[in-house]
Amino acid sequence: MQQPTPDDAAIEAAMRTLVDTRAGRSICPSEVARLLIADEDGWRVLMPRVREVAQRLARDGHVRLLRKGVVLDPDAPGAGPIRIAG
């Protein structure tokens, strides 16, 4: 049986929980996806939505998007790996 796809509220809740528990450290968006979808590879399909939710939260000032420790513009994070910090 396939797991239901988490909605944006579930993604946001998981992201906030992980960021809050890692005070002072950043998280990888894949950690959020893996928390919500336990399937070994199924979490990958959730990654674009996780990034979209992270961008929205960054625009609202709830998180920061980082690449190599540099804060990114949430409206133009570019391609490539990002980290999410509180």
C-alpha positions as CSV (number, residue, x, y, z in Angstrom):
1,M,0.0,0.0,0.0
2,Q,1.3,3.4,-1.0
3,Q,1.7,6.1,1.6
4,P,-0.4,9.2,1.2
5,T,1.5,12.2,-0.1
6,P,1.9,14.7,2.8
7,D,0.4,18.1,2.3
8,D,2.2,21.5,2.8
9,A,1.0,21.7,6.4
10,A,2.6,18.4,7.2
11,I,5.8,19.4,5.4
12,E,5.9,22.7,7.3
13,A,5.3,21.0,10.7
14,A,8.1,18.4,10.1
15,M,10.5,21.1,8.9
16,R,9.8,23.3,11.9
17,T,10.2,20.4,14.3
18,L,13.6,19.4,12.8
19,V,14.8,23.0,12.7
20,D,13.7,23.5,16.3
21,T,15.4,20.4,17.6
22,R,18.7,21.3,15.8
23,A,19.1,24.8,17.4
24,G,22.2,26.4,16.0
25,R,22.6,23.8,13.2
26,S,21.0,23.5,9.8
27,I,19.1,20.6,8.3
28,C,19.0,19.1,4.8
29,P,15.6,19.2,3.0
30,S,15.9,15.5,2.4
31,E,15.7,14.9,6.2
32,V,12.2,16.4,6.1
33,A,11.2,14.3,3.1
34,R,12.6,11.1,4.7
35,L,10.8,11.8,7.9
36,L,7.5,12.0,6.1
37,I,7.9,9.2,3.6
38,A,9.6,6.1,4.9
39,D,9.9,4.4,1.6
40,E,13.6,4.0,0.6
41,D,13.3,6.0,-2.6
42,G,9.8,7.4,-2.4
43,W,10.9,10.5,-0.4
44,R,12.7,11.9,-3.5
45,V,9.4,12.8,-5.2
46,L,8.6,15.1,-2.2
47,M,11.8,17.1,-2.6
48,P,10.5,19.9,-4.9
49,R,7.6,20.5,-2.5
50,V,9.9,20.5,0.5
51,R,12.0,23.2,-1.2
52,E,8.9,25.2,-2.0
53,V,7.7,25.1,1.6
54,A,11.2,26.1,2.8
55,Q,11.2,29.0,0.4
56,R,7.8,30.2,1.7
57,L,8.9,29.9,5.3
58,A,12.1,31.8,4.5
59,R,10.1,34.6,2.8
60,D,8.1,34.8,6.0
61,G,11.2,35.0,8.1
62,H,10.7,31.6,9.9
63,V,13.8,29.9,8.5
64,R,16.9,30.8,6.5
65,L,18.1,29.0,3.3
66,L,21.8,28.4,3.2
67,R,24.4,27.2,0.7
68,K,27.9,26.7,2.1
69,G,26.9,28.9,5.1
70,V,25.8,31.8,2.9
71,V,22.2,33.0,3.3
72,L,20.2,32.7,0.0
73,D,17.4,34.8,-1.4
74,P,14.3,32.7,-0.9
75,D,12.9,34.0,-4.2
76,A,16.0,32.9,-6.1
77,P,17.8,30.1,-4.2
78,G,19.1,28.7,-7.5
79,A,19.7,25.0,-8.3
80,G,21.8,22.8,-6.1
81,P,21.9,21.8,-2.5
82,I,20.5,24.0,0.2
83,R,20.4,23.7,4.0
84,I,17.6,25.1,6.2
85,A,18.3,26.8,9.5
86,G,16.2,28.5,12.1
